[in-house]
Amino acid sequence: MSYHLDTPVLTTDRLILRAPQAEDADAFISFYATERAQFTGGPMTERQAWNFFGTEIGHWMMHGFGMFAVTEKGDDTAIGIVGHWYPRTWPEKEVGWVLFDAEHEGKGIALEAARACINHAWTVLKWETIVSYIATGNTSSIALAERLGATLDPMAAQPKPDSPCLVYRHKKGMA
Amino acid sequence: MSDTFIIPTLSTERLVLRAPGLQDAPQHAAFYASDRTNFVGGPLTAELAWRNPAMELGHWALRGFGRWAVTEKGNDTAIGIVGLWHPMGFPENELGWDLFDGATGKGYATEAARAARNYAYDRLGWTTLTSMIDPKNTGSAAVATRLGAAFDYDFDHERFGSIQIWRHPGPEALT
């Protein structure tokens, strides 16, 4: 079987969002070794993070959408992973965001990338609903969800019922 | 971004080895939920079991080789996963075989593994292959023996713990 992965590229004022590729694995693995990954399934070992990175790519192959590598214009280095995430057990389709290093925070980068992905989900992927699953205590992510106009939906189905998270629901058509 | 790569289809007397995909998720999930996966890192939650087929595809994208979904000729339902595997944390390229419930005892693992090994030697030009086997997994050791492999050395894997590395005969020994 021939896989032709024709993945979209999203461009914003300052960023280029492209599909992750093998060259991004090290940045992804380094992030998942740190405490910064505590709200997104980490920290984890190099071995686990490599598997997870493989899953990110496999997600694109299965669904035709997935998480983008976030790069700054003029520099193809991945500084985060933002995009569309819908593993089999997720009750709804998600837009998620991760910036690898603290130095990239506070500049509106995650906001800019997430807004582009939400727009893409409504207008191109034609999603009917969008949520963001956020760990309790992840205050910067909660603040970002609120800046995006999302609101807490306490009645929404949980992706991992054994360890409930906050479900932020994005407003239809809005990014 | 555009990227093309091929996952070849292999045929044996009774089996077709094809690219894994989303359609295999239910079989994967059932297998990885069962105690039969004690020797291969399971049992897993439904969420992690989903990640596995995605990871199988991601492995192909990252390494250029991977494992196939094994099917019986005339029936596209996956009955196992067999192929070439080298995630981070493995000491060498591995030939692995996992047959799902109901598919064992028919020589399928041997037949599929032999096809995958031939592919590694004839098409990829590999000169050696190993299989990682839990010493308690006598069924898998029997398959390895039938394939002409023999115990080579002990390895301490981060997740599986102490495990045996068996070595297959090289390409010249098989001709």
Interface residues (C-beta under 8 A of the other chain):
Chain A: M1 S2 Y3 H4 L5 D6 T7 V9 R18 A19 Q21 A22 A25 T45 E46 R47 W50 N51 F52 F53 G54 T55 E56 I57 G58 H59 M61 M62 H63 P87 R88 T89 P159 K160
Chain B: M1 S2 D3 T4 F5 I6 I7 P8 T9 R18 A19 G21 L22 A25 A29 T45 A46 E47 W50 R51 P53 A54 M55 E56 L57 G58 H59 W60 A61 L62 P87 M88 G89 E158 R159
